[in-house]
């Protein structure tokens, strides 16, 4: 069920009228996706909470709130999250909500969750700094985006099957050491590691990541400084399973294709035997705003110092 306007809420009203605490059509609802703003949320939150209370077989729930103000009926968000069944497998939440309410829900649902996407969560200063500990035995995919200190979410979690991790907008003041300690608890199972904004991938950090993640297949990261800075891909790095490297590069300087080849020159057939292609997604700023392109570096010899450059236009923003 996709809920995005009041017409769909009319269907929700009919479901509520024909359902009871014992049985009814609500029991057939497996997934609920909500796309809302402040005005719509104010009118539908309580009815949505009633619906969720009756969806005893719900497997997945997604909530996207486009409101920019935490104070704007934030209690209604919490009214919704308190009624989500604790046995769901797929959970997505993008919007302002109490740190305490969300973390409590996640820990209470930890036994069944498999995929979790969290975005735009703000810090609740009244909530204890240390989040509750929990074991997520089936969690395979975790994305924490545009949220206060996403490392905090992992610090007390046991995730023995986690293979796909995306973190963005890391707090710079926490430093790389906190990231290293956090990754050490999940690194052995990771296959896909993606970093968004807010993290400088330098040589020491990259070395620790590659050493800690023996099964890593894909590494994705952002670069916001000049391409001329020292490359993190130093000559002593090696990894036998890494296949895909993707760099989102925010350009603020003049550059050439030779700069890209030089940046990745230490990646060779010997040190990274499965890396034959590297994807670079430059983001430039023109008169119409951000402009995107895709650049592929195809290895032609032992390393990328003489890589073939393949350029294609890109219509969509990189992740």
N, C-alpha and C positions, 0 to 999 in steps of 0.2 A: 504494500500500500504506500503510495507516494502522496504526501499531504503538503500542499503548497498554497492553497487559497481557500476561501470560504465555501466554494462549491464542493470541494472535497470534504470539508467539515460537515456538510449536510449529509454525506454518506456516513460519516462517523456518528452523527446523531441517530441515524436509522439503525446502525449496528448496536448502539447503546440501548435503544428502545426494544430491540428484539433479542437482546442478550440478558443473561441473569448471572448471578454468582455461581450457578451450577453448570450451565451449558449455554450454547448459542453460537452464532456465526463468528464471534470474536475468536473462538478457539481455532478457527481455520487460518487466522492471520499469522504468517510466519515472519514477515519482514515489515517494518515501518520506517519510512524515510520522510523526514520533516525538513522543509526549506522555508524559513520564516524570517520576518523582520519584527520590529518592536510593535507595530500596530496590529499585525496579525496575531502575534504571540499573546498579546493582552486579551484577545477574544477567544483563543482556542486552547490555551494551556491547561485549564482545568478539565475541559472535555477530553483532551488528549490523555491526561493523567487517568481519567476514568476508563478510557479505552485500554490503556496499557494494563490496568489492574485486571482486566478481563481476558487479556491475550496470554493465556497460560502456556501456550505452545510457541511463543515467540522465539525465533532463533537469532534475529538481528535487528538492531535499532540504530538509526543515524539521525542526528540533530544538527542542522546548520542554522545558526542565528546570525543574521547580518547586522543586527544592532551594534553600534559602536560604543554604547555606554553601559557600563556594568550596573549602574544604579537603576537602569531602565527596566523595572519589573523583574529584577534578577531573581526574586523569590519564586517567580513562576517557573523559571528554569529548574530550580531545585524541587519544586512540586512535581515536575515531570520526571526528573531523574530518580526521585524516591520511589516511583511506581514502576520502573523498568524491571521486569522479571530477572531474578538473579542467576538464571540458568542460561542466558543467551550466549551465543558463540561469537557473534560479530557486533562490534560496538564502535560507533563513530560519534564524536562530539566536537563541534566547532562553535564556540561562543563563550560568553562570560558565564561562569558558574563558580560557586564556592569551592575553593580548593579542598576543604574538608568533605563536602558532600560527594564530590567526584571521586576522591581517593577512597572514601568509605565504600562507595558503590563498586569500584574496581576490585577492591580486596574481597568484598562479599561475593563477587561473581568470578573470582579467580579460578575456581575449579573447572569452569566450562569455557572461558574466553579463549578464542583462537586468533582473532584479528582485532586490533585496537588502533584507532586513529584518533588523536587528540589534537586540538588546535585552539589557539587564542585563550588559553587558560591563564588567568592572572593570579599573582600571589595573594594569599589571604594572610595578612600579618597576624591575625588572631589565632591562626592554626599553628600547631607545633612545627618546628623546623624539621624534625625527623618524621617522615611519613611512616604509616604502619607497614610492617613486613608482611609478605604474602608469597605463596607459591602459585605460579601459573603453569600447571603441568602440560597444557596443550597450546599455549600461546606461541605462534610461529611468526606473526607479523606485528610490529609495533612502529607507529609513526607518531612523533610528538613535534608539532610545528607551531611556531609563533607563540610559544608559551614560556612562562617564567621558569627558568632553570630546569630544562627537561631532564638533566642528569639526576635530579632529585627523585624522579619517578622510578628510576632503575636501582637506586641505592639500596632499597630494602626488598627488592623482588628477586625471587628465584625463577628463572625461565629456562628450563633444561632443553626446550625444543626451539628456542628463538633462532630463526635463520635470516630474517629480513628486518633490518633496523634503519630507520630514518630519523635523524635529529636535525632540527634547524633552530636558528636564533639562540645558540648557546650563549650563556652569560660569559662575556669575555673575562670578567674579574674573577671567575672561578678558576681559570687557568687550565692548562693541559693536564696537570697532574690529576685533577679530579676526574677528567675524562678517562685517563689511563686506568685509574682504579675502578671506575665504573665498567669500562669495557672488559676488564679482566674477568668479570663474573659472567659475561655472556659470550665472550669471543670464541670459545671452542666450537660453538655450533653455528656461528654466523656464516652465511653464504653471500649475503648482499648487505653492504654497509654504505649508507648515503648520508652526507652532511650537507645541510643547507647553509644559509647565511650565518655569520657570527663565529666562525672557527678558522684559525690560521693553520693550515696543514703544513707544518715544517718538517725538516728531515728527521729530527729525533722522534716526533710524534708518529710520523708515517712508519718509521722503522719498528716502533713498538706495536703499531696496529698490525703490520704484516707478520710480525713474529707471534703475536697473540692469537691471530685468526688463521689457523692452518688450512681451513677449508674455504676461505674467502674466494668467491668467483667474480664479484663485481664491486668496484669501488668508485664512488661518485662524490665529487666535492666541488666547492666554489673557490674562486680566486678573485679577490677584489683589489689586489695590489698590482703593480706593474709586472709584466711577464719577464722583465729583465732581472727580477730578484732571484736569489739563489733557489734553484729547483729542489724540491724535497726528494726527488728521485735520484738519490746519490748512487755512486757506482757500487757500493757494497750491499745494496738491497737485492733481495731475491725472493721469489715466491713461485711455487710449482703449480698452484691451482688457479691463480688469478687469470681471468679471461678478458674482462671488460673494464676499461678505465674511461670515465667520462668527467670532463672538466667544464664547468660553467664559469666563463671568464668575463668579468665586468671590466670593460676596456675604458681606461682613462688616459691613454698615452698612444703615441705612434708605435706601430709594430709591423713586423714582416713575418712571412712564413718561416724564414730562417730562425726567428725567435722561438717559434713553436717547436721546430725540429731540435733546437738546442736545449729547450726546456725538458724534452723527453729523451734526449740522446742516450742516456744510460740504461734505458729499457731495451734489452737485447734478447735474442733467441736463447742465449745461455742463462740469463738471470730470470727472465719471465717467459718461459717456453710457449705458453698458450696465448700470449698477447701479440696478435698480428695487426690489430687495428685499434686506434685511440680516437675517441670522439671528443671534439672541443665545440662548445656552444658559446661563441662570443655574444655579448650583449653591449651594443653601442647606444649612444644617446644622440638622436637627430632632432630635426625640427618638429617631427610628429611624435616624439617621445622615444621609448625604448624600441630598438630595432634588433632583430635576431637573425642569425645564420647558423648553419651547421658546417663544421669542418671535420673531415675524417683524415687521419694520418695513417696511411697504409705502409707497413714495413716492407721494404724491397730488398734489404740486405740483412746483415746480422743485427743491426740496431736501427733506431729511428732518426739517425743523423742525416739520412738521405731519403726520408719517407716521402711517398707520393702524397700530394695534397689534393683532396677532393672537396669542393665547395658546393653546397646546395642551400637554397633559401629556406627559411623557416618561418612559418606563419604564426606559430604559437610560442608563448613564453616557455622557457625550460622550467622544470620542476624546481 
